[in-house]
Amino acid sequence: MNDSSERKFEIETKLEKELGNLNLLKERVNKSSNLTKGITNILSSFEHRLARLEETILPVYNETGNLQRQQENIERTLLALEHVISFYSVSQEVEPIIRMGPGPSQNGIPTLEPFLRAMDRLQSALEYFEKNNPQSVELENVTTLFTSGGDALNREFKDILCRHSKPVPPITLLDIVGADEDTSGEDAPPSLSHFPDAVIQELVCIADWLIAHNHDDYMNTYSKVRAKVMMKSLTQLREQQKAHSGGSTHGLNMAGSPLLRQKFQNRHETPNRRASKRIQHVLEKKANKMLLKASQTLEQSTGLTFGPRRASSHFEQREDVVDDVEMENYLVCVMAVQRLMQSERLLMAGIIPLSHQPRILEAIVSEAMDSIVQEGENIAVRAKRCINRQEYGAVLVIFPILKHLLTIRPEFEKIVEGCDYNVRSKFASILNTLHSTGAKALEDLIESIRADPSTQLPKDGTVHELTSNVLVFLEQLLDYTDTIAGVLEKEPAYAAALHHAGLANRPERARALLGIYVKKVVSQLNTTLLSKSDLYGDVAVRSVFRLNNNHYVLKALQRSGLAELVQLTEVDCQQLYHDMIQQHKKDYTQSWSRVLNYISTVDDIPSTVLQSGKLRDRDRNTIKEKFAGFNKEMEEMAKVQRGYSIPDVELRESLKRDNKEYILPKYNAFYEKYANLQFTKNPEKYVKYTSVQVSAMIDRFFDVAA
């Protein structure tokens, strides 16, 4: 029972609580309904009032908007009228500015910018009248002023261009050209700055306006003015070169020319006529090198030491010989033209539109390039004349020119990129001409050695002039190994020889090609000299001649480094020459045959007779004949061979030593056998020379002063 009562109590308590919550909820719902009705009433009232406000304000708003649009239309109309009216007054307003022109700044006030603004106003007026009133008198006025202003801008452009376009001084060009060869650590040479920045800016402004208004005649003016300036720069450079070359670029030899060196020094003594230190350094260095080579050649071939002298004197008065000075002058001109072309291309930036720059550059550089091409062709023509006369030393100038032009070719092609083919091909035409001339010189040298007509041989058997000339020529080719390799590799025979040696794709291919050529030259030289030497009637001088020439060739190849090049494809080259030298020495010993006939033991007196001491008359006469014959032949041989020449000291002494080793033992045996016999009452008449005296006679061989 108790449990039921408690349960009932709990239920009644919860019911009472829930009833309370329900009453509270009903009360709040009623309040919410009242609030909703109140808000609805307020909103309805607001909507009613808003409708009334809209009915009142909207007409006012619309009317205001209409008034504002009308005002804006009036203002735009007034502006348009003012704009149109301004076109009618443009000619009067800008005419003073146009008539005054875009000349130089006055009192520090620039006139170009106001002029360009006036021209822009005329342009706008012109466009308006052409479109809206083409029959207007104002159109004619505006057109006249605009045309006059355009002409004035063209004239001003030309005036500024001509006023500031000055030829580049030769000294500046020499400094810039010589900068590549400068190793002295001096200050950098000045760059080519044709115009001040302010002038460039004026030209750019005028050019921009002209090109924007389809006035492109100024570009033709620009090309003509700059072309004249470029040619004048080149002409002044050439005039200075001639002035410092004694008035001519022909007939000079730099090596060993004190007068020329003095002229170079004078160029530094006066500021107005000083020459580039860098160029002088290059020229003097090359002159000293050539002088050294010439000296070595003469000293090796004659055995004498020479002081400073003129080399290749027989070329000096030849007008058709391109000497070293002219070669240097031509290279300087070529490099100067290249530098000028570079500067002209840079100068065009901003002044000439990019699309027109190749055409304008063509016009600027065409005449200068033609002169360079013509000069190069003249050099090639004169070199070919030297080839026809077989004066190959005079052709050596072709290779330094070709070498340097090949070096600057990529840079040149970059400069003329986009230009017409005729301009781009001019540089290539110089290279092709020089290339063919160099190739002809190289091959004709071999042919000239083969067909050398000279029959005059040195009486003393010394080195032949042909040998020394050929070796001097070959030694100087070393400076242009890569260039000559480029000439030779186009010949099938050389390419095949290179491929056969397995050097076609090796780093030393260029040296190997020159080595193949040197081998062909010295082989033909040896063949020619052997043929010529047959003209000698005496076996001794013939052998000495062959010995001298082969030894000279070998030493020259070794001294110059040419031997290393030849050995790339002919490993035993030097050994072949050593073998030939030994063979010539062996052939030379035949000259002793007449002497040996008298001291040989073939017809000796029997030893039994000598031991008995009882000489027969026949035996005495035999001994007398032997001594007399030996004395006579030895004296004659000493007299003759004293006049023979062996310039190389080492070779000369070795041949004397060989003579002693060959003769003295035989003469000693003969002397000891017969000298003390009583075969005559006057022994001093027959026994004239001891072994020591014979040795002294041999020491006087090959010495005309002995």
C-alpha positions in Angstrom: 0.0 0.0 0.0 2.7 2.4 0.9 4.4 1.9 -2.5 1.2 2.7 -4.3 0.6 5.8 -2.3 4.1 7.1 -3.0 3.8 6.4 -6.6 0.5 8.2 -6.9 1.9 11.2 -5.1 4.8 11.5 -7.5 2.4 11.3 -10.5 0.2 14.0 -9.1 3.2 16.2 -8.5 4.5 15.9 -12.0 0.9 16.5 -13.4 0.7 19.7 -11.4 4.0 20.9 -12.7 3.1 20.2 -16.3 -0.2 22.0 -16.0 1.8 25.0 -14.8 4.1 24.9 -17.8 1.1 24.6 -20.1 -0.5 27.7 -18.7 2.7 29.6 -19.0 3.0 28.6 -22.7 -0.5 29.7 -23.4 0.2 33.1 -21.9 3.3 33.6 -24.0 1.5 32.5 -27.2 -1.2 35.2 -26.5 1.5 37.8 -26.0 3.2 36.8 -29.3 -0.1 37.1 -31.2 -0.6 40.5 -29.8 2.9 41.6 -30.8 2.4 40.2 -34.3 -0.8 42.1 -34.7 0.9 45.3 -33.6 3.8 44.9 -36.1 1.5 44.1 -38.9 -0.4 47.3 -38.2 2.8 49.3 -38.2 4.0 47.8 -41.5 0.7 48.4 -43.1 0.8 52.1 -42.0 4.4 52.4 -43.3 3.5 51.0 -46.6 0.6 53.3 -46.9 2.7 56.3 -46.1 5.5 55.2 -48.5 3.1 54.9 -51.3 1.9 58.4 -50.6 5.6 59.6 -50.5 6.3 57.9 -53.8 3.3 59.6 -55.4 4.7 62.9 -54.3 8.5 62.6 -54.9 8.7 60.5 -58.1 7.6 63.3 -60.4 10.1 65.6 -58.8 12.9 63.1 -59.2 12.0 62.5 -62.9 11.9 66.2 -63.6 15.3 66.7 -61.9 16.8 63.9 -63.9 15.6 65.4 -67.1 17.1 68.8 -66.1 20.4 67.2 -65.3 20.6 65.4 -68.7 19.7 68.6 -70.4 22.5 70.4 -68.6 25.0 67.6 -69.5 23.9 67.8 -73.1 24.4 71.5 -73.1 27.8 71.2 -71.6 28.9 68.5 -74.1 27.5 70.6 -76.9 29.4 73.6 -75.6 32.6 71.5 -75.3 32.1 70.2 -78.8 31.5 73.6 -80.1 34.6 74.9 -78.4 36.6 71.9 -79.8 35.2 72.6 -83.3 35.7 76.3 -83.0 39.3 75.6 -81.9 40.0 73.9 -85.2 39.2 77.1 -87.0 41.7 79.0 -84.9 44.4 76.4 -84.9 46.2 77.7 -88.0 46.4 81.3 -86.6 47.5 80.1 -83.2 50.3 77.7 -84.3 51.4 79.5 -87.4 54.1 81.5 -85.5 55.5 78.3 -84.0 55.5 76.5 -87.3 57.1 79.5 -89.1 59.8 79.7 -86.4 60.5 76.0 -86.9 61.9 73.4 -84.5 65.3 75.0 -84.4 67.8 74.9 -81.6 66.8 75.9 -78.1 66.5 79.6 -77.6 67.6 81.2 -74.3 67.7 77.7 -72.8 64.1 77.1 -73.7 63.5 74.0 -75.9 61.6 74.7 -79.1 61.2 71.1 -80.3 58.5 70.0 -77.9 56.2 73.0 -78.5 56.7 72.5 -82.2 55.7 68.9 -82.0 52.6 69.8 -79.9 51.7 72.4 -82.5 52.0 69.7 -85.2 49.8 67.4 -83.3 47.1 70.1 -83.1 47.4 70.6 -86.9 47.1 66.9 -87.4 43.9 66.8 -85.4 42.4 69.8 -87.3 43.4 68.3 -90.6 41.6 65.1 -89.7 38.5 67.0 -88.6 38.2 69.2 -91.8 38.9 66.2 -94.1 36.0 64.3 -92.4 33.5 67.1 -91.8 34.2 70.0 -94.0 36.5 69.0 -96.9 35.6 72.2 -98.9 36.7 74.5 -96.1 39.3 77.2 -96.6 40.6 76.3 -93.2 41.5 72.8 -94.5 43.8 74.3 -97.1 45.4 76.6 -94.4 45.9 73.7 -92.0 47.2 71.4 -94.8 49.7 74.0 -95.9 51.0 74.6 -92.3 51.1 70.8 -91.6 53.1 70.1 -94.8 55.4 73.0 -94.0 55.9 71.8 -90.5 56.6 68.2 -91.7 59.2 69.6 -94.1 60.7 71.7 -91.3 61.0 68.6 -89.1 62.8 66.8 -91.9 65.1 69.7 -92.4 65.7 69.9 -88.6 66.5 66.2 -88.5 69.0 66.6 -91.3 70.5 69.7 -89.8 71.0 68.1 -86.4 72.3 65.0 -88.1 74.8 66.9 -90.3 75.8 69.3 -87.5 76.8 66.4 -85.2 77.9 63.8 -87.7 81.7 64.1 -87.6 84.2 61.6 -89.0 85.8 59.4 -86.4 89.4 60.6 -85.9 92.0 58.1 -87.1 93.6 58.0 -83.7 90.3 57.0 -82.1 89.9 54.3 -84.7 93.4 53.0 -84.2 92.9 52.9 -80.4 89.7 50.9 -80.7 91.1 48.6 -83.4 94.3 48.1 -81.4 92.4 47.4 -78.1 92.1 43.7 -79.1 95.9 43.4 -79.3 96.7 45.5 -76.2 98.6 43.6 -73.5 100.2 46.5 -71.8 97.5 47.1 -69.2 96.9 50.6 -70.4 93.6 52.4 -70.0 90.8 51.2 -72.2 90.5 53.1 -75.5 87.5 55.5 -76.0 84.4 53.9 -77.4 82.7 55.2 -80.5 80.1 57.7 -79.3 78.9 59.6 -82.3 76.4 61.9 -80.7 75.8 63.4 -77.2 72.8 61.9 -75.4 70.7 65.1 -75.8 71.2 65.0 -79.6 70.2 61.4 -79.7 67.1 62.2 -77.8 66.2 65.0 -80.2 66.7 62.7 -83.2 64.6 60.0 -81.6 61.7 62.4 -80.9 61.7 63.8 -84.4 62.0 60.3 -85.9 59.2 59.0 -83.7 56.9 61.8 -85.0 57.9 61.4 -88.6 57.5 57.7 -88.7 54.1 57.9 -86.8 52.9 60.3 -89.5 54.2 58.2 -92.4 57.1 60.6 -93.2 59.9 58.0 -93.8 62.1 60.1 -96.1 64.2 61.0 -93.2 65.6 57.5 -93.2 67.1 58.0 -96.6 68.6 61.2 -95.4 70.0 59.4 -92.4 71.6 56.7 -94.5 73.2 59.1 -96.9 74.7 61.4 -94.2 76.0 58.4 -92.1 77.4 56.7 -95.2 79.4 59.8 -96.1 80.6 60.1 -92.6 81.7 56.5 -92.5 83.5 56.8 -95.8 85.2 60.0 -94.6 86.3 58.3 -91.4 87.8 55.5 -93.5 89.4 57.9 -96.0 91.1 59.9 -93.2 92.4 56.7 -91.7 93.9 55.7 -95.0 95.4 59.2 -95.5 97.1 59.0 -92.1 98.4 55.5 -92.9 99.9 56.9 -96.1 101.3 59.9 -94.3 103.1 57.7 -91.9 104.2 55.3 -94.5 106.2 57.8 -96.5 103.3 58.9 -98.7 102.7 55.4 -100.1 101.6 52.0 -99.0 103.8 50.3 -101.7 107.4 49.4 -101.6 108.0 49.4 -97.9 109.5 46.8 -95.7 108.9 47.1 -92.0 111.6 44.6 -91.0 114.8 46.4 -90.6 113.6 49.9 -91.7 114.9 52.5 -89.2 113.1 55.2 -91.1 109.8 53.5 -90.6 110.4 53.0 -86.9 111.3 56.6 -86.6 108.1 57.6 -88.2 106.2 55.5 -85.7 108.0 57.2 -82.9 107.2 60.7 -84.3 103.6 59.8 -84.2 103.9 59.9 -80.4 105.8 63.2 -80.2 103.0 65.5 -81.3 99.6 65.1 -79.8 97.8 66.0 -83.0 99.5 63.3 -85.0 100.2 60.6 -82.4 99.5 57.0 -83.4 98.0 54.3 -81.4 100.5 52.7 -79.0 98.7 49.4 -79.3 98.9 49.3 -83.1 102.6 50.3 -82.9 103.2 47.5 -80.5 101.7 45.0 -82.8 103.5 46.3 -85.9 106.9 46.5 -84.3 106.5 43.0 -82.8 105.7 41.6 -86.2 108.6 43.5 -87.8 111.1 42.2 -85.2 109.8 38.6 -85.8 110.3 38.9 -89.5 113.8 40.4 -89.1 114.8 37.6 -86.8 113.7 35.0 -89.3 115.5 36.7 -92.1 118.7 36.9 -90.0 118.6 33.2 -89.0 118.2 32.2 -92.7 121.2 34.2 -93.9 123.3 33.2 -90.9 122.5 29.5 -91.4 123.2 29.6 -95.2 126.4 31.7 -95.1 127.9 31.0 -91.7 128.2 34.8 -91.1 126.5 37.0 -88.6 124.7 40.0 -89.9 123.5 43.1 -88.1 120.3 45.0 -88.8 119.5 45.1 -92.5 116.7 45.3 -95.0 115.1 41.9 -95.7 113.7 41.1 -99.1 115.3 44.2 -100.5 114.6 43.0 -104.0 110.9 43.6 -103.4 111.2 47.1 -102.1 110.8 49.0 -105.4 108.1 46.7 -106.8 104.8 48.4 -107.0 102.9 45.2 -107.3 104.3 43.6 -104.2 102.1 43.8 -101.1 104.5 44.5 -98.2 104.0 44.0 -94.5 103.0 47.7 -94.0 100.3 47.5 -96.6 99.0 44.3 -95.1 98.8 45.8 -91.7 97.1 48.9 -93.1 94.5 46.8 -94.9 93.7 44.8 -91.8 93.4 48.0 -89.7 91.0 49.3 -92.3 88.9 46.1 -92.3 88.7 46.1 -88.5 87.9 49.8 -88.5 85.0 49.3 -90.9 83.7 46.5 -88.7 83.9 48.7 -85.6 82.1 51.5 -87.5 79.4 49.1 -88.7 78.9 48.0 -85.1 78.6 51.6 -83.9 76.2 52.5 -86.7 73.9 49.6 -85.9 73.8 50.7 -82.2 73.3 54.4 -83.2 70.2 53.5 -85.3 68.3 52.2 -82.2 65.3 54.4 -81.6 66.0 56.6 -84.6 65.3 53.9 -87.3 62.4 51.4 -86.8 63.7 47.9 -86.2 62.1 46.6 -89.4 64.0 49.2 -91.5 67.3 48.9 -89.8 68.8 46.2 -92.1 68.0 48.2 -95.2 69.4 51.5 -93.8 72.5 49.7 -92.6 73.0 48.3 -96.1 72.9 51.9 -97.5 75.3 53.2 -94.8 78.0 50.5 -95.1 77.7 49.6 -98.8 80.3 52.1 -100.2 82.8 51.4 -97.4 82.4 47.6 -97.9 82.9 48.0 -101.6 86.1 49.9 -101.0 87.3 47.1 -98.6 86.4 44.4 -101.1 88.1 46.3 -104.0 91.2 46.8 -101.9 91.2 43.1 -101.0 90.8 42.1 -104.6 93.6 44.4 -105.6 95.9 42.7 -103.0 94.9 39.3 -104.4 95.6 40.4 -108.0 99.0 41.7 -107.1 99.7 38.6 -105.1 98.8 36.5 -108.1 101.3 38.5 -110.2 103.9 37.6 -107.6 102.9 33.9 -107.9 103.3 34.1 -111.7 106.8 35.4 -111.1 107.4 32.7 -108.5 108.0 35.3 -105.8 106.2 33.3 -103.1 107.6 35.2 -100.1 105.6 38.2 -101.3 102.4 36.1 -101.1 102.8 35.5 -97.4 100.7 38.6 -96.6 97.7 36.7 -97.9 97.6 34.3 -94.9 97.6 36.9 -92.1 94.8 38.8 -93.8 92.9 35.6 -94.4 93.5 34.5 -90.8 92.2 37.7 -89.3 89.2 38.0 -91.6 88.2 34.4 -90.7 88.5 35.4 -87.0 86.2 38.4 -87.3 83.8 36.7 -89.8 81.2 35.5 -87.1 81.0 39.0 -85.7 80.6 40.6 -89.1 77.9 38.2 -90.1 76.1 39.0 -86.8 76.2 42.7 -87.7 74.8 42.3 -91.2 72.2 39.7 -90.1 69.0 40.5 -91.9 70.6 42.6 -94.6 70.4 42.0 -98.3 72.4 39.1 -99.7 74.6 41.4 -101.7 75.9 43.0 -98.6 76.3 39.8 -96.6 78.2 38.2 -99.5 80.7 41.0 -99.9 82.8 39.8 -96.9 82.6 36.2 -98.2 83.8 37.4 -101.6 87.0 38.7 -100.0 87.5 35.5 -98.2 86.9 33.4 -101.3 89.3 35.5 -103.3 92.1 35.4 -100.7 91.4 31.7 -100.2 91.8 30.8 -103.9 94.9 33.0 -104.1 96.5 31.3 -101.1 95.7 27.9 -102.4 97.2 28.8 -105.8 100.3 30.1 -104.1 100.8 26.9 -102.0 100.4 24.6 -105.0 102.3 26.7 -107.4 105.3 26.8 -105.0 105.6 23.0 -105.4 105.3 23.3 -109.1 107.9 26.1 -109.3 110.3 24.0 -107.2 109.8 21.1 -109.7 110.3 23.3 -112.7 112.9 25.7 -111.2 114.9 26.9 -114.3 118.0 28.1 -112.5 121.2 26.3 -113.5 123.5 28.5 -111.5 124.8 26.4 -108.6 127.0 27.8 -105.8 130.6 27.0 -106.7 131.4 26.4 -103.0 128.6 23.8 -102.6 126.9 25.9 -100.0 123.1 25.9 -99.3 121.2 26.8 -102.5 119.2 30.0 -102.5 116.1 27.9 -103.5 116.5 25.9 -100.3 116.8 28.9 -98.0 113.9 30.7 -99.7 111.6 27.7 -99.5 112.4 27.0 -95.8 111.9 30.6 -94.9 108.5 30.5 -96.6 107.6 27.2 -94.8 108.6 28.5 -91.4 106.4 31.5 -91.7 103.4 29.3 -92.5 103.5 28.1 -88.9 101.8 31.3 -87.7 98.8 30.5 -89.9 98.4 26.8 -89.3 94.7 26.8 -88.9 94.2 29.2 -91.8 96.3 27.1 -94.2 94.6 23.9 -93.0 91.3 25.4 -94.0 92.8 26.1 -97.5 94.3 22.6 -97.8 91.4 20.5 -96.5 89.3 21.4 -99.5 91.9 19.7 -101.7 91.0 15.9 -102.2 94.6 14.8 -102.0 95.2 16.4 -98.6 91.9 15.2 -97.2 92.7 11.6 -98.4 96.2 11.7 -96.8 94.7 13.0 -93.6 92.1 10.3 -93.6 94.7 7.7 -94.3 96.7 8.8 -91.3 93.6 8.5 -89.1 93.7 12.2 -88.1 90.6 13.5 -89.9 88.7 14.0 -86.7 91.6 14.5 -84.3 92.5 17.9 -82.6 95.8 18.0 -84.4 94.2 17.7 -87.8 95.2 21.3 -88.7 98.8 20.7 -87.8 98.8 17.4 -89.7 97.5 19.1 -92.9 100.3 21.6 -92.8 102.7 18.8 -92.1 101.5 17.0 -95.2 102.1 20.1 -97.3 105.5 20.6 -95.8 106.4 17.0 -96.6 105.3 17.5 -100.2 107.4 20.7 -100.5 110.6 19.3 -99.0 110.3 16.1 -101.0 110.0 18.0 -104.2 112.9 20.3 -103.1 115.1 17.3 -102.4 114.3 15.8 -105.8 115.0 19.1 -107.6 118.3 19.6 -105.7 119.5 16.1 -106.5 118.8 16.7 -110.1 120.6 20.1 -110.1 123.6 18.6 -108.2 124.3 16.4 -111.2 125.6 19.5 -112.9 128.7 19.4 -110.6 131.6 17.6 -112.3 133.4 17.0 -109.0 132.0 14.3 -106.7 133.3 16.2 -103.7 131.5 19.5 -104.3 128.4 17.5 -105.4 128.3 15.6 -102.1 129.0 18.8 -100.1 126.2 20.5 -101.9 123.8 17.7 -101.2 125.0 17.4 -97.6 124.6 21.2 -97.0 121.1 21.3 -98.3 119.8 18.2 -96.6 121.4 19.2 -93.3 120.0 22.8 -93.7 116.5 21.4 -94.4 116.6 19.0 -91.4 117.9 21.7 -89.0 115.4 24.3 -90.2 112.5 21.8 -89.8 113.7 21.0 -86.3 114.4 24.6 -85.3 111.0 25.8 -86.5 108.9 22.9 -85.2 107.9 21.9 -88.7 109.4 18.5 -88.1 106.9 17.7 -85.5 104.1 18.5 -87.9 105.6 16.3 -90.6 106.0 13.4 -88.2 102.2 13.4 -87.5 101.8 11.6 -90.9 105.5 10.6 -91.6 106.9 9.2 -88.4 110.4 8.5 -89.8 110.8 11.8 -91.5 113.9 12.9 -89.5 115.5 9.5 -89.8 115.2 9.6 -93.6 117.1 12.9 -93.6 119.7 11.4 -91.2 120.1 8.5 -93.6 120.5 10.8 -96.6 123.1 12.9 -94.7 125.1 9.7 -93.9 124.9 8.6 -97.5 126.2 12.0 -98.7 129.1 11.8 -96.3 129.8 8.3 -97.6 129.7 9.6 -101.2 132.0 12.5 -100.2 134.7 10.0 -99.2 135.1 9.0 -102.8 136.8 12.3 -103.3 139.8 10.8 -101.5 140.2 8.1 -104.1 143.0 9.9 -105.9 144.9 10.4 -102.7 144.3 6.8 -101.6 145.7 5.5 -104.9 149.2 6.6 -103.8 149.1 5.3 -100.2 147.2 2.1 -100.8 149.0 -1.2 -100.3 147.8 -2.8 -103.6 151.2 -2.2 -105.4 153.4 -2.0 -102.3 157.0 -3.1 -102.5 157.5 -6.6 -101.1 158.3 -6.7 -97.4 161.3 -8.9 -98.1 162.9 -6.1 -100.1 162.1 -3.5 -97.5 163.6 -5.7 -94.7 166.8 -6.3 -96.6 167.2 -2.6 -97.1 168.5 -3.2 -100.6 166.1 -1.1 -102.7 166.1 -1.5 -106.4 165.9 1.6 -108.7 162.5 0.5 -109.6 161.5 0.4 -105.9 163.0 3.8 -105.2 161.1 5.3 -108.2 157.9 3.7 -106.9 158.3 5.2 -103.4 159.1 8.6 -105.0 156.0 8.4 -107.1 153.9 7.5 -104.1 155.1 10.4 -102.0 155.1 12.9 -104.9 151.7 11.8 -106.0 150.3 12.0 -102.5 151.8 15.4 -101.9 150.4 16.7 -105.2 146.9 15.3 -104.8 146.8 16.3 -101.1 147.8 19.9 -101.9 145.4 20.1 -104.8 142.6 18.7 -102.7 143.4 21.1 -99.8 143.4 24.0 -102.2 140.1 23.0 -103.8 138.2 22.0 -100.7 139.3 25.1 -98.8 137.0 26.9 -101.2 134.1 24.7 -100.4 131.6 26.0 -97.8 129.8 24.2 -95.0 128.1 26.9 -93.1 127.0 24.8 -90.1 129.8 24.6 -87.7 128.8 21.3 -86.2 128.5 19.7 -89.7 131.8 21.2 -90.8 133.7 19.9 -87.9 132.1 16.4 -88.1 133.1 16.2 -91.8 136.7 17.2 -90.9 136.7 14.6 -88.2 135.5 12.0 -90.6 138.2 12.9 -93.1 140.9 12.5 -90.4 139.5 9.2 -89.3 139.4 8.0 -92.9 142.8 9.3 -94.1 145.2 9.6 -91.2 145.4 5.9 -90.2 146.1 5.0 -93.8 148.7 7.8 -94.2 150.3 6.9 -90.8 150.8 3.3 -92.0 152.2 4.5 -95.3 154.4 7.1 -93.6 155.9 4.7 -91.1 156.6 2.2 -93.8 158.4 4.4 -96.3 159.5 7.6 -94.7 162.7 6.3 -93.1 163.9 4.4 -96.1 166.9 5.6 -98.1 165.0 5.9 -101.4 166.4 9.4 -102.3 169.2 11.7 -101.6 166.7 14.6 -101.0 164.1 13.1 -98.6 162.6 16.5 -97.8 161.6 16.8 -101.4 159.3 13.8 -101.1 158.5 13.3 -97.4 156.9 16.8 -97.0 154.1 16.1 -94.6 153.8 14.3 -91.3 150.4 13.0 -90.0 150.1 16.2 -87.9 150.6 18.3 -90.9 148.1 16.4 -92.9 145.7 16.8 -90.1 146.3 20.6 -90.1 145.7 20.6 -93.8 142.4 18.9 -93.3 141.5 21.5 -90.6 141.8 24.2 -93.3 139.2 22.5 -95.5 135.9 24.5 -96.0 137.6 27.7 -94.9 138.3 30.1 -97.7 140.1 32.4 -95.2 142.7 29.7 -94.3 
